[in-house]
């Protein structure tokens, strides 16, 4: 029997933000710990990018986002869809195999916005750009959007039967999206005190409503797909991308103070509650055994924002390191930018309470789903995705992929192969590290044109071996270039150490 598949994607939650990953985690995460006890916790899981839009593209298409037209940065408000019209998605694949498909939450992959004058937004706005001039242009362009018409190119045009959510919680329009339209047209300018980019909002819009509403609908969706005897009417795929703990950091009242380290920690507690609600619903409906439930994050933790002190100041004040022992944060090519929490539970298949240390990528969902339903991975979706089904079955002694590409906000490339990671840039950081943090971790500057770290010996990426292991640099640089030009798709492979 084909399993249900639920994919919960946290937003900007770090590897060290759940206790089962980090013994020194200050945030209570009982439901995530319970999920890990039920399934497999992956210690070497990576987003396809250290930034939100490109990692979401990778999850749904199985392709690295740098193969698309977005070479750095993100999709901004009013930008056209990033997923190409003919590009198959995981939702397309599963729907073709008899699945019901639904998306609940944050989309952030672009739309075809209708306009009052019939123009296309990107005729005026530069795709993926948001400098000072562009920011004002985008604000003004909101006046030209026809909020009453169909909005194309979103989830229901990319394989999902239904959608409910928001585009981005801090982007206009501030209102609910349902399928291919807005449930209510925004009629007033967003109040200054409401976190987010300027633009139109519905009267009385509350940021705190998002997580409870998404969760309520997720519970209803699971319940509606379970028959009275616990047998699913049809298998379903629920893609559940949360808006938390990304800014706006707006934990609801019952979570305030729960972490003891500020509102970000409290918002992670609310993420943990969401996971618990989904788990409880699966148990209540008798569908837990044949449901693959995955929890992960789209990239590493965020730095200071207008409503949060950020990853480094939280570490300094509260000794809570959202990146754990890793180096870096969201946007960086260092491990903390893209190594993410990842738990998978499928009680009929996954061995309970186990740990997998093999390298995986969030984009492996495409090939894994194809493997689960015993169908070929679609053409144009098989370049970069590798099935992790053997790992889910507990066959964790052998790697499923040979190498993995990392990509930063500004377009820095890195490649992981076995114990080595090569960063094809003078440094892996798109963000500045505080001096106190560098001193605490023992990070020192260097004058090499790239960085090479042995992650088995040096997970925190302190010792750059670029100058000592030119053989490894040459091999990884050559492989990176082969993959970038499409001559070597990342399918299979033996992994492990490089030739000495």
C-alpha positions as CSV (number, residue, x, y, z in Angstrom):
1,X,0.0,0.0,0.0
2,X,1.4,3.4,-1.0
3,X,2.2,5.5,2.1
4,X,0.9,8.9,2.9
5,X,3.7,11.5,2.8
6,X,3.8,14.6,5.0
7,X,6.7,17.0,4.6
8,X,6.9,19.6,7.4
9,X,9.4,22.4,6.5
10,X,10.4,24.8,9.2
11,X,11.7,28.2,8.1
12,X,15.2,29.3,9.3
13,X,15.4,26.8,12.1
14,X,19.0,25.8,12.9
15,X,20.6,22.4,13.3
16,X,21.1,23.0,17.0
17,X,17.5,24.2,17.7
18,X,16.2,20.8,18.7
19,X,17.4,18.9,21.7
20,X,17.9,15.5,20.0
21,X,20.5,17.2,17.8
22,X,22.1,19.4,20.5
23,X,22.7,18.3,24.1
24,X,23.2,22.0,25.0
25,X,20.0,23.2,23.3
26,X,18.1,25.5,25.6
27,X,14.8,25.1,23.8
28,X,12.4,22.3,24.9
29,X,11.4,20.2,21.8
30,X,9.6,17.2,23.3
31,X,7.6,16.4,20.1
32,X,10.6,16.5,17.8
33,X,12.4,14.3,20.3
34,X,9.4,12.0,20.3
35,X,9.5,11.9,16.5
36,X,13.2,11.0,16.5
37,X,12.5,8.2,18.9
38,X,9.9,6.9,16.5
39,X,12.0,7.1,13.4
40,X,15.5,8.1,12.0
41,X,17.4,11.2,12.8
42,X,19.7,12.3,10.1
43,X,22.9,14.1,11.2
44,X,24.2,15.1,7.8
45,X,21.2,16.4,5.9
46,X,21.5,19.5,3.8
47,X,19.3,22.1,2.1
48,X,20.1,22.6,-1.6
49,X,21.0,26.2,-0.7
50,X,21.5,28.3,2.4
51,X,18.5,30.4,1.4
52,X,14.8,29.9,1.3
53,X,13.6,30.3,-2.3
54,X,16.3,28.2,-3.8
55,X,16.1,25.4,-1.2
56,X,12.3,25.2,-1.8
57,X,12.9,24.9,-5.6
58,X,15.3,22.1,-4.9
59,X,12.8,20.3,-2.6
60,X,9.9,20.3,-5.1
61,X,11.8,19.8,-8.3
62,X,14.8,17.7,-7.3
63,X,17.1,20.1,-9.2
64,X,19.7,22.5,-7.8
65,X,18.2,26.0,-8.0
66,X,21.4,27.4,-9.7
67,X,20.3,25.4,-12.8
68,X,17.3,27.8,-13.0
69,X,17.4,31.5,-13.8
70,X,17.9,32.4,-10.1
71,X,21.7,32.3,-9.7
72,X,21.7,34.1,-6.3
73,X,19.3,35.6,-3.8
74,X,15.5,35.0,-3.7
75,X,12.2,35.6,-5.5
76,X,10.8,39.0,-4.3
77,X,7.2,40.3,-4.2
78,X,5.5,40.3,-7.6
79,X,8.2,38.2,-9.3
80,X,7.1,35.5,-11.8
81,X,7.2,31.8,-10.9
82,X,10.6,30.3,-10.5
83,X,9.5,26.7,-11.2
84,X,9.3,26.4,-15.0
85,X,5.9,25.6,-16.5
86,X,7.1,22.2,-17.9
87,X,9.3,21.3,-14.9
88,X,7.8,18.3,-13.0
89,X,7.5,18.6,-9.3
90,X,7.1,16.0,-6.5
91,X,3.5,16.9,-6.4
92,X,3.1,16.2,-10.2
93,X,4.9,12.8,-9.7
94,X,2.7,11.7,-6.8
95,X,-0.6,13.0,-8.3
96,X,0.2,11.0,-11.4
97,X,0.5,7.9,-9.2
98,X,-3.0,8.4,-7.6
99,X,-2.1,10.7,-4.7
100,X,-4.1,13.6,-3.4
101,X,-1.8,16.5,-3.1
102,X,-2.0,19.6,-0.9
103,X,0.2,22.5,0.1
104,X,-0.3,24.5,3.3
105,X,1.8,27.5,4.3
106,X,4.5,29.6,2.7
107,X,5.0,29.3,-1.0
108,X,7.8,31.8,-1.9
109,X,8.4,30.6,-5.4
110,X,6.8,33.3,-7.4
111,X,3.4,33.8,-9.2
112,X,1.9,35.2,-12.4
113,X,0.4,38.3,-10.9
114,X,-2.5,39.9,-12.8
115,X,-2.3,43.7,-13.3
116,X,-4.7,46.5,-13.9
117,X,-2.9,47.6,-17.1
118,X,-2.2,44.0,-18.4
119,X,1.6,44.3,-18.1
120,X,3.7,41.6,-16.6
121,X,5.4,42.7,-13.3
122,X,8.9,41.6,-14.5
123,X,8.6,43.9,-17.5
124,X,9.2,46.6,-15.0
125,X,10.8,44.9,-12.0
126,X,14.1,43.1,-12.2
127,X,13.6,39.5,-11.3
128,X,15.2,38.5,-8.0
129,X,16.5,42.1,-7.3
130,X,15.7,44.2,-4.3
131,X,18.1,47.1,-4.0
132,X,17.1,50.6,-2.8
133,X,15.6,51.7,-6.1
134,X,13.9,48.4,-6.7
135,X,12.4,48.4,-3.2
136,X,10.4,51.5,-3.9
137,X,9.4,50.3,-7.4
138,X,8.0,47.1,-6.0
139,X,6.1,49.0,-3.4
140,X,4.6,51.3,-6.0
141,X,3.9,48.3,-8.3
142,X,1.5,47.0,-5.7
143,X,-1.0,49.6,-6.8
144,X,-1.1,48.0,-10.3
145,X,-1.9,44.5,-9.1
146,X,-5.5,43.3,-9.7
147,X,-6.2,41.5,-6.5
148,X,-9.6,40.2,-7.6
149,X,-8.3,38.0,-10.5
150,X,-6.7,34.6,-10.7
151,X,-3.1,34.4,-9.7
152,X,-1.3,31.8,-11.9
153,X,1.9,29.8,-11.5
154,X,1.4,28.9,-7.9
155,X,0.9,25.5,-6.2
156,X,-2.2,24.5,-8.1
157,X,-0.4,25.0,-11.3
158,X,2.6,23.0,-10.1
159,X,1.0,19.7,-9.2
160,X,-1.0,20.4,-6.0
161,X,-4.8,19.8,-5.9
162,X,-5.2,22.5,-3.3
163,X,-3.4,25.3,-1.5
164,X,-3.9,27.6,1.4
165,X,-1.4,29.9,2.9
166,X,0.6,33.1,2.4
167,X,3.3,33.9,-0.2
168,X,5.8,35.1,2.3
169,X,4.7,36.3,5.8
170,X,6.6,39.6,5.5
171,X,5.7,40.3,1.9
172,X,2.5,42.0,0.6
173,X,-0.3,41.3,0.0
174,X,-1.1,40.6,3.7
175,X,-4.0,38.3,3.2
176,X,-4.8,34.6,2.8
177,X,-4.2,32.8,-0.5
178,X,-6.5,29.9,-1.4
179,X,-5.7,27.8,-4.5
180,X,-5.2,30.5,-7.2
181,X,-6.8,33.6,-5.7
182,X,-6.9,35.7,-2.6
183,X,-9.7,35.0,-0.1
184,X,-10.0,38.8,0.6
185,X,-8.5,41.7,-1.4
186,X,-6.2,43.9,0.6
187,X,-7.6,47.4,0.8
188,X,-5.3,49.4,3.1
189,X,-1.6,50.1,3.5
190,X,0.1,47.8,6.1
191,X,0.4,49.6,9.4
192,X,4.0,50.5,10.2
193,X,4.0,48.5,13.4
194,X,3.1,45.3,11.5
195,X,6.4,43.5,10.6
196,X,7.2,43.3,6.9
197,X,7.7,45.1,3.6
198,X,5.4,47.9,2.9
199,X,2.3,47.1,0.9
200,X,-1.4,46.3,0.9
201,X,-3.1,44.4,3.7
202,X,-6.6,43.4,4.7
203,X,-7.9,45.3,7.6
204,X,-6.9,43.8,11.0
205,X,-4.4,41.4,9.6
206,X,-2.7,39.4,12.4
207,X,0.6,37.7,11.9
208,X,0.0,35.4,14.9
209,X,-2.9,33.7,13.1
210,X,-0.7,32.0,10.5
211,X,0.7,29.0,12.4
212,X,-2.6,28.0,14.2
213,X,-4.6,28.3,11.0
214,X,-2.1,26.2,9.0
215,X,-2.0,23.6,11.7
216,X,-5.8,23.5,12.0
217,X,-6.1,22.9,8.3
218,X,-3.4,20.3,8.3
219,X,-5.2,18.3,11.0
220,X,-8.4,18.5,9.1
221,X,-6.7,17.4,5.9
222,X,-5.3,14.3,7.6
223,X,-8.6,13.5,9.2
224,X,-10.5,14.0,5.9
225,X,-8.2,11.5,4.1
226,X,-8.7,8.7,6.7
227,X,-11.7,6.3,6.5
228,X,-13.5,5.3,9.7
229,X,-11.4,2.1,9.9
230,X,-8.1,4.0,9.5
231,X,-7.7,3.0,5.8
232,X,-6.9,6.0,3.6
233,X,-9.4,6.8,0.9
234,X,-6.4,7.6,-1.4
235,X,-2.8,8.2,-0.4
236,X,-2.0,11.8,0.1
237,X,1.0,14.1,-0.1
238,X,0.9,17.1,2.2
239,X,3.7,19.7,1.7
240,X,3.5,21.8,4.9
241,X,6.0,24.7,4.7
242,X,5.7,26.7,7.9
243,X,6.3,30.4,8.3
244,X,8.2,29.8,11.6
245,X,10.6,30.5,13.2
246,X,11.4,33.0,10.4
247,X,10.6,36.6,11.0
248,X,8.1,37.9,11.8
249,X,8.8,36.2,15.1
250,X,5.3,36.0,16.5
251,X,4.8,33.1,18.9
252,X,1.3,32.9,20.2
253,X,0.5,33.8,23.8
254,X,0.6,30.2,25.1
255,X,4.2,29.9,24.0
256,X,5.5,33.2,25.3
257,X,8.2,32.6,27.8
258,X,8.2,28.8,27.3
259,X,11.8,28.6,26.1
260,X,13.4,31.1,28.5
261,X,15.6,32.5,25.8
262,X,13.4,35.0,24.1
263,X,10.7,35.0,21.4
264,X,12.8,33.1,18.8
265,X,13.0,30.1,21.2
266,X,9.3,30.5,22.0
267,X,8.6,30.4,18.3
268,X,10.6,27.2,18.0
269,X,8.4,25.8,20.8
270,X,5.4,26.6,18.6
271,X,7.0,24.7,15.7
272,X,7.5,21.7,18.1
273,X,3.8,22.0,19.0
274,X,2.8,21.8,15.3
275,X,4.8,18.6,14.9
276,X,3.0,17.2,18.0
277,X,-0.4,18.1,16.5
278,X,0.4,16.2,13.3
279,X,1.8,13.2,15.1
280,X,-1.3,13.1,17.4
281,X,-3.6,13.3,14.5
282,X,-1.9,10.4,12.7
283,X,-2.2,8.3,15.8
284,X,-5.8,9.3,16.4
285,X,-6.8,8.4,12.8
286,X,-4.8,5.1,12.7
287,X,-2.7,6.3,9.8
288,X,0.6,6.6,11.6
289,X,2.2,3.3,10.5
290,X,1.8,3.9,6.8
291,X,2.7,7.6,6.8
292,X,6.1,8.9,6.0
293,X,6.4,12.0,8.2
294,X,9.5,14.2,7.5
295,X,10.5,17.2,9.5
296,X,13.3,19.5,8.4
297,X,14.2,23.2,7.7
298,X,14.9,25.2,4.6
299,X,18.3,26.5,5.7
300,X,20.2,27.6,8.8
301,X,19.2,30.1,11.4
302,X,18.9,33.9,10.8
303,X,20.9,36.7,12.2
304,X,19.5,39.9,13.8
305,X,16.2,41.2,12.3
306,X,13.9,44.0,13.3
307,X,12.1,41.7,15.8
308,X,14.8,39.3,16.9
309,X,18.4,39.5,18.3
310,X,19.6,36.8,16.0
311,X,21.8,33.7,16.2
312,X,25.0,35.2,17.4
313,X,23.6,37.5,20.1
314,X,21.4,34.6,21.3
315,X,24.5,32.5,21.7
316,X,26.3,35.3,23.5
317,X,23.5,36.1,25.9
318,X,21.9,32.7,26.5
319,X,24.5,30.2,25.4
320,X,22.1,28.7,23.0
321,X,23.8,28.0,19.6
322,X,21.2,27.6,16.9
323,X,23.9,26.3,14.6
324,X,25.1,23.9,17.2
325,X,28.8,23.1,16.7
326,X,28.6,24.1,13.1
327,X,30.1,27.3,11.5
328,X,27.9,29.8,9.8
329,X,24.2,30.6,9.5
330,X,21.6,31.3,6.8
331,X,23.1,32.5,3.5
332,X,26.6,31.0,4.3
333,X,28.4,28.3,2.4
334,X,29.7,27.0,5.7
335,X,27.9,24.1,7.3
336,X,25.6,26.1,9.5
337,X,24.1,27.7,6.5
338,X,22.7,24.5,4.9
339,X,23.1,21.5,7.3
340,X,19.6,21.2,8.8
341,X,17.6,19.2,11.3
342,X,16.0,16.2,9.6
343,X,13.9,13.5,11.1
344,X,11.9,10.8,9.1
345,X,9.4,8.5,10.6
346,X,7.5,5.7,8.7
347,X,6.8,3.1,11.4
348,X,6.0,0.4,8.9
349,X,9.5,0.8,7.3
350,X,11.9,3.0,9.4
351,X,13.6,1.4,12.4
352,X,12.7,3.4,15.5
353,X,15.2,5.4,17.5
354,X,18.0,5.2,14.9
355,X,20.6,7.7,13.6
356,X,21.9,8.0,10.1
357,X,25.2,9.8,9.5
358,X,25.1,9.5,5.6
359,X,24.9,12.7,3.6
360,X,21.5,13.5,2.1
361,X,20.0,16.6,0.4
362,X,16.4,17.9,0.7
363,X,16.2,17.7,-3.1
364,X,16.4,13.9,-2.7
365,X,12.7,13.9,-2.0
366,X,11.9,13.6,-5.7
367,X,13.9,10.5,-6.4
368,X,12.9,9.0,-3.0
369,X,9.2,9.4,-3.8
370,X,9.7,7.9,-7.2
371,X,11.4,5.0,-5.6
372,X,8.6,4.6,-3.0
373,X,5.8,4.4,-5.7
374,X,8.0,2.4,-8.0
375,X,8.0,4.8,-11.0
376,X,10.9,6.4,-12.8
377,X,12.1,9.9,-11.7
378,X,10.7,12.3,-14.3
379,X,12.9,13.7,-17.0
380,X,14.4,17.0,-16.1
381,X,14.1,16.1,-12.5
382,X,16.8,13.4,-12.3
383,X,20.0,15.5,-12.5
384,X,20.6,16.0,-8.8
385,X,18.1,13.9,-6.8
386,X,19.1,10.6,-5.3
387,X,16.8,8.1,-3.6
388,X,17.3,7.8,0.1
389,X,14.8,5.0,0.4
390,X,17.5,2.5,1.4
391,X,18.4,4.8,4.3
392,X,14.8,5.0,5.4
393,X,14.7,1.2,5.5
394,X,17.7,1.2,7.9
395,X,20.3,0.3,5.3
396,X,22.6,3.0,6.6
397,X,26.0,1.3,6.2
398,X,26.5,2.6,2.6
399,X,26.0,6.2,1.2
400,X,23.3,6.8,-1.4
401,X,25.1,9.8,-3.0
402,X,28.7,10.4,-4.0
403,X,28.8,14.2,-3.7
404,X,26.7,17.2,-3.0
405,X,26.8,20.8,-4.1
406,X,26.2,23.7,-1.6
407,X,25.2,27.2,-2.7
408,X,25.2,30.5,-0.8
409,X,23.0,33.6,-1.0
410,X,25.5,35.5,-3.2
411,X,26.2,32.4,-5.4
412,X,29.3,30.9,-3.7
413,X,29.7,27.2,-4.6
414,X,31.0,24.4,-2.4
415,X,31.1,20.7,-2.9
416,X,31.0,17.9,-0.4
417,X,32.5,14.5,-1.0
418,X,32.9,12.0,1.8
419,X,34.7,13.7,4.7
420,X,35.9,16.7,2.7
421,X,34.1,20.0,1.8
422,X,35.7,22.4,-0.7
423,X,34.4,26.0,-0.8
424,X,35.3,27.7,-4.1
425,X,35.7,31.1,-2.5
426,X,38.1,32.9,-0.2
427,X,35.6,32.3,2.6
428,X,32.4,30.5,3.2
429,X,30.6,33.3,4.9
430,X,28.1,35.7,3.3
431,X,27.6,37.2,6.8
432,X,30.2,38.7,9.1
433,X,31.1,36.7,12.2
434,X,31.4,38.6,15.5
435,X,34.9,38.9,16.8
436,X,34.0,37.3,20.1
437,X,32.6,34.3,18.3
438,X,35.7,33.9,16.1
439,X,37.9,34.0,19.2
440,X,35.7,31.5,21.1
441,X,35.7,29.0,18.2
442,X,39.3,29.6,17.3
443,X,38.6,30.9,13.8
444,X,41.6,32.7,12.2
445,X,41.9,34.6,8.9
446,X,43.8,33.1,5.9
447,X,45.0,34.3,2.5
448,X,44.0,31.3,0.4
449,X,41.6,31.7,-2.6
450,X,39.4,28.8,-1.2
451,X,38.7,26.7,1.8
452,X,39.0,23.0,2.4
453,X,37.8,21.3,5.6
454,X,37.8,17.7,6.8
455,X,34.5,17.4,8.5
456,X,35.2,14.1,10.1
457,X,38.1,15.7,12.1
458,X,36.9,19.3,12.1
459,X,33.1,19.7,12.0
460,X,33.3,23.3,13.1
461,X,35.5,24.2,10.1
462,X,38.4,25.7,12.0
463,X,41.4,24.4,10.0
464,X,41.6,25.3,6.4
465,X,43.6,22.7,4.6
466,X,43.5,24.4,1.2
467,X,47.2,24.9,1.2
468,X,48.1,21.5,2.5
469,X,45.9,19.2,0.3
470,X,46.2,20.6,-3.2
471,X,45.3,17.1,-4.5
472,X,41.9,17.2,-2.8
473,X,41.3,20.7,-3.9
474,X,42.1,19.8,-7.5
475,X,39.9,16.7,-7.5
476,X,36.9,18.5,-5.9
477,X,37.3,21.6,-8.0
478,X,37.2,19.4,-11.2
479,X,34.2,17.5,-10.0
480,X,32.4,20.7,-9.1
481,X,33.0,22.1,-12.6
482,X,31.8,18.8,-14.2
483,X,28.6,18.9,-12.3
484,X,28.0,22.6,-12.9
485,X,28.1,22.0,-16.7
486,X,25.8,19.0,-16.4
487,X,28.3,16.3,-17.4
488,X,28.0,14.3,-14.2
489,X,24.5,14.0,-12.5
490,X,24.6,13.1,-8.8
491,X,23.0,9.7,-9.1
492,X,24.4,6.9,-6.9
493,X,28.1,6.7,-6.2
494,X,30.2,5.1,-3.5
495,X,30.9,8.1,-1.3
496,X,33.7,7.8,1.3
497,X,37.1,9.3,1.3
498,X,39.0,10.6,-1.7
499,X,42.1,9.0,-3.1
500,X,45.0,9.7,-0.8
